[in-house]
Amino acid sequence: MRRTALPTRSTALPTRHFVSIEQAAEYTGLSAKTLRRRIADGTLTGYRAGPKLVRVDLADVDRMLRPIPTASAGDVA
């Protein structure tokens, strides 16, 4: 039987940085309650690491935030 090597973490999986909801709230300036609401409505993915322990990936948090479009200089009256 031929064995295949398992891919190493650095080459196969993207790097994730999991933090608590409270840490993500401090990072974004949002409340923990708002982040929990976003997890509940599916806007943000939460990862359960135990019966009460929930973590979020900071990359997911960054993707959740969208820039506000601004008017171009030519559109201002």
C-alpha positions in Angstrom: 0.0 0.0 0.0 1.4 3.4 -1.0 1.3 6.1 1.5 0.8 9.7 0.5 2.2 12.5 2.6 -0.3 14.7 4.3 -0.1 18.3 3.2 1.6 20.6 5.7 -0.4 23.4 7.3 1.6 26.1 5.6 1.0 24.8 2.1 -2.5 23.4 2.2 -4.6 25.4 4.6 -5.1 29.2 4.8 -3.8 30.8 7.9 -6.6 31.7 10.3 -6.5 33.9 13.3 -9.3 33.0 15.7 -10.3 35.4 18.5 -13.1 35.7 21.0 -16.1 37.7 20.3 -15.0 40.3 22.8 -11.6 40.6 21.2 -13.3 41.0 17.8 -15.6 43.6 19.2 -12.6 45.6 20.5 -10.8 45.2 17.1 -13.8 46.6 15.2 -15.3 49.0 17.7 -18.6 47.2 17.5 -20.3 45.7 20.5 -20.1 42.0 21.3 -23.9 41.9 21.1 -23.8 43.2 17.5 -21.2 40.5 16.5 -23.4 37.8 18.1 -26.3 39.2 16.0 -24.2 38.9 12.9 -23.4 35.3 13.7 -27.1 34.6 14.3 -28.1 36.1 10.9 -25.3 34.4 9.0 -23.4 37.6 8.1 -20.4 36.4 10.2 -19.3 32.8 10.7 -18.8 31.8 14.3 -16.8 28.7 15.3 -17.7 26.8 18.4 -14.7 25.4 20.3 -16.7 24.0 23.2 -20.1 24.2 24.8 -19.8 27.9 25.5 -16.7 29.0 23.7 -17.2 30.8 20.4 -14.5 32.2 18.2 -14.5 34.2 15.0 -11.8 34.5 12.3 -10.5 38.0 12.0 -10.4 37.7 8.2 -14.2 36.9 8.3 -14.7 40.0 10.5 -12.8 42.1 8.0 -14.9 40.8 5.1 -18.1 41.6 7.0 -17.2 45.3 7.1 -17.8 47.1 3.8 -16.6 50.6 2.8 -19.2 53.2 2.4 -19.3 54.5 -1.2 -18.6 58.2 -1.6 -19.6 60.6 -4.3 -16.9 61.4 -6.7 -15.6 65.0 -6.8 -17.4 65.7 -10.1 -20.9 64.8 -8.6 -20.8 67.3 -5.8 -23.1 70.3 -6.6 
